Amino acid sequence: AIEKLVELCRQRDLKLWCVYMPTKRRVFHELGYQVDTDAALHLRQPWQPSDLPQWLELQCRQKQIEFVDATPSLIELNQSDEFSHNLAFDTHLSVAGARVVAESLAAKMQPFVENGTTNNRPSRSTVP
């Protein structure tokens, strides 16, 4: 299915992007994040991060899909005085988390915006 999407984007001169949004547990894992004792049993089970982001990045590279992993930026934010996610048992990003993800995307996309390119070719559209 992803091959069809890749081909469709190529036919239309579009650059396909994949953004990996990590789970809350992944970005708090190194900080000793603890789930509340009254949380559902499956949430209180021991958990270790897998290599999913690295695997996904490799798949994207092989298909020439731009890849952005938000994990490092969110972990860095959690090491500051702000948090990436709401602290109540909620998987939504905080305002600071959303800002960091947006900044990560903007930084990765900046070279394409500056060069006015998609798929390494001049853009066919104009921006007023």
C-alpha positions as a Markdown table, in Angstrom:
| # | Residue | x | y | z |
|---|---|---|---|---|
| 1 | Ala | 0.0 | 0.0 | 0.0 |
| 2 | Ile | 2.8 | 2.4 | 0.8 |
| 3 | Glu | 4.3 | 1.8 | -2.6 |
| 4 | Lys | 1.1 | 3.0 | -4.2 |
| 5 | Leu | 1.2 | 6.2 | -2.2 |
| 6 | Val | 4.9 | 6.7 | -3.0 |
| 7 | Glu | 4.2 | 6.3 | -6.7 |
| 8 | Leu | 1.1 | 8.6 | -6.6 |
| 9 | Cys | 3.2 | 11.3 | -5.0 |
| 10 | Arg | 6.0 | 10.9 | -7.6 |
| 11 | Gln | 3.4 | 11.2 | -10.4 |
| 12 | Arg | 2.2 | 14.4 | -8.9 |
| 13 | Asp | 5.6 | 15.8 | -8.1 |
| 14 | Leu | 5.0 | 15.7 | -4.4 |
| 15 | Lys | 7.4 | 14.9 | -1.6 |
| 16 | Leu | 6.0 | 12.3 | 0.8 |
| 17 | Trp | 6.8 | 12.7 | 4.5 |
| 18 | Cys | 6.5 | 10.4 | 7.5 |
| 19 | Val | 6.5 | 11.8 | 11.0 |
| 20 | Tyr | 7.1 | 9.3 | 13.9 |
| 21 | Met | 5.1 | 10.5 | 16.9 |
| 22 | Pro | 6.4 | 8.5 | 19.9 |
| 23 | Thr | 4.2 | 7.3 | 22.7 |
| 24 | Lys | 4.2 | 9.2 | 26.0 |
| 25 | Arg | 6.0 | 6.2 | 27.7 |
| 26 | Arg | 8.8 | 6.4 | 25.1 |
| 27 | Val | 9.6 | 10.0 | 25.7 |
| 28 | Phe | 9.4 | 9.7 | 29.5 |
| 29 | His | 11.1 | 6.3 | 29.7 |
| 30 | Glu | 14.6 | 7.6 | 30.5 |
| 31 | Leu | 13.2 | 9.9 | 33.2 |
| 32 | Gly | 11.8 | 7.1 | 35.3 |
| 33 | Tyr | 8.2 | 7.9 | 34.4 |
| 34 | Gln | 5.8 | 6.0 | 36.7 |
| 35 | Val | 2.2 | 5.2 | 35.8 |
| 36 | Asp | -0.3 | 5.7 | 38.6 |
| 37 | Thr | -1.0 | 2.7 | 40.7 |
| 38 | Asp | -4.7 | 2.9 | 39.9 |
| 39 | Ala | -4.1 | 2.8 | 36.1 |
| 40 | Ala | -5.2 | -0.2 | 34.0 |
| 41 | Leu | -3.1 | -3.3 | 34.5 |
| 42 | His | -1.6 | -3.3 | 31.0 |
| 43 | Leu | -0.3 | 0.2 | 31.6 |
| 44 | Arg | 1.4 | -0.8 | 34.8 |
| 45 | Gln | 3.4 | -3.6 | 33.1 |
| 46 | Pro | 7.1 | -3.1 | 32.5 |
| 47 | Trp | 7.9 | -1.6 | 29.2 |
| 48 | Gln | 11.0 | -1.1 | 27.1 |
| 49 | Pro | 11.3 | 1.0 | 23.9 |
| 50 | Ser | 11.6 | -1.0 | 20.8 |
| 51 | Asp | 13.6 | -0.1 | 17.6 |
| 52 | Leu | 10.4 | 0.9 | 15.8 |
| 53 | Pro | 11.6 | 4.5 | 15.0 |
| 54 | Gln | 14.9 | 3.2 | 13.5 |
| 55 | Trp | 13.0 | 0.5 | 11.5 |
| 56 | Leu | 10.5 | 3.0 | 10.2 |
| 57 | Glu | 13.3 | 5.4 | 9.2 |
| 58 | Leu | 15.0 | 2.6 | 7.3 |
| 59 | Gln | 11.8 | 1.8 | 5.5 |
| 60 | Cys | 11.3 | 5.4 | 4.6 |
| 61 | Arg | 14.9 | 5.8 | 3.3 |
| 62 | Gln | 14.5 | 2.8 | 1.1 |
| 63 | Lys | 11.4 | 4.3 | -0.5 |
| 64 | Gln | 12.8 | 7.8 | -0.6 |
| 65 | Ile | 10.3 | 9.1 | 1.9 |
| 66 | Glu | 11.4 | 12.0 | 4.1 |
| 67 | Phe | 11.4 | 10.9 | 7.7 |
| 68 | Val | 11.1 | 13.0 | 10.9 |
| 69 | Asp | 11.4 | 11.4 | 14.3 |
| 70 | Ala | 9.9 | 13.7 | 17.0 |
| 71 | Thr | 11.3 | 11.5 | 19.8 |
| 72 | Pro | 14.7 | 13.2 | 20.4 |
| 73 | Ser | 13.2 | 16.7 | 20.6 |
| 74 | Leu | 10.4 | 15.6 | 23.0 |
| 75 | Ile | 12.9 | 13.8 | 25.2 |
| 76 | Glu | 15.1 | 16.9 | 25.3 |
| 77 | Leu | 12.0 | 19.0 | 26.2 |
| 78 | Asn | 11.2 | 16.6 | 29.1 |
| 79 | Gln | 14.7 | 17.2 | 30.5 |
| 80 | Ser | 14.0 | 20.9 | 30.8 |
| 81 | Asp | 11.4 | 22.5 | 33.0 |
| 82 | Glu | 8.6 | 21.8 | 30.6 |
| 83 | Phe | 6.9 | 18.5 | 29.6 |
| 84 | Ser | 6.0 | 17.1 | 26.2 |
| 85 | His | 2.7 | 15.6 | 27.3 |
| 86 | Asn | -0.1 | 16.5 | 29.7 |
| 87 | Leu | 0.9 | 14.9 | 33.0 |
| 88 | Ala | -2.6 | 13.6 | 33.8 |
| 89 | Phe | -2.9 | 10.2 | 32.3 |
| 90 | Asp | -3.5 | 11.5 | 28.8 |
| 91 | Thr | -1.5 | 10.8 | 25.7 |
| 92 | His | -2.0 | 14.3 | 24.1 |
| 93 | Leu | 0.9 | 16.7 | 23.6 |
| 94 | Ser | 1.2 | 19.7 | 25.9 |
| 95 | Val | 1.4 | 23.1 | 24.3 |
| 96 | Ala | 5.2 | 22.9 | 24.7 |
| 97 | Gly | 5.2 | 19.4 | 23.1 |
| 98 | Ala | 3.2 | 20.6 | 20.1 |
| 99 | Arg | 5.6 | 23.5 | 19.7 |
| 100 | Val | 8.7 | 21.3 | 19.7 |
| 101 | Val | 7.1 | 18.9 | 17.1 |
| 102 | Ala | 6.2 | 21.8 | 14.9 |
| 103 | Glu | 9.8 | 23.2 | 15.2 |
| 104 | Ser | 11.2 | 19.8 | 14.3 |
| 105 | Leu | 9.1 | 19.6 | 11.2 |
| 106 | Ala | 9.9 | 23.2 | 10.2 |
| 107 | Ala | 13.6 | 22.6 | 10.6 |
| 108 | Lys | 13.5 | 19.4 | 8.5 |
| 109 | Met | 11.3 | 21.1 | 5.8 |
| 110 | Gln | 13.3 | 24.4 | 5.7 |
| 111 | Pro | 15.8 | 23.3 | 3.0 |
| 112 | Phe | 12.9 | 22.3 | 0.7 |
| 113 | Val | 11.1 | 25.6 | 1.3 |
| 114 | Glu | 14.3 | 27.6 | 0.7 |
| 115 | Asn | 15.1 | 25.8 | -2.5 |
| 116 | Gly | 11.5 | 25.8 | -3.7 |
| 117 | Thr | 11.8 | 22.1 | -4.6 |
| 118 | Thr | 9.8 | 18.9 | -4.3 |
| 119 | Asn | 11.5 | 15.6 | -5.1 |
| 120 | Asn | 14.7 | 17.6 | -5.9 |
| 121 | Arg | 13.0 | 19.4 | -8.9 |
| 122 | Pro | 11.8 | 23.0 | -9.1 |
| 123 | Ser | 8.4 | 23.5 | -7.8 |
| 124 | Arg | 5.6 | 23.9 | -10.4 |
| 125 | Ser | 3.5 | 25.9 | -8.0 |
| 126 | Thr | 4.0 | 29.5 | -7.0 |
| 127 | Val | 3.4 | 31.0 | -3.6 |
| 128 | Pro | 2.2 | 34.7 | -3.6 |
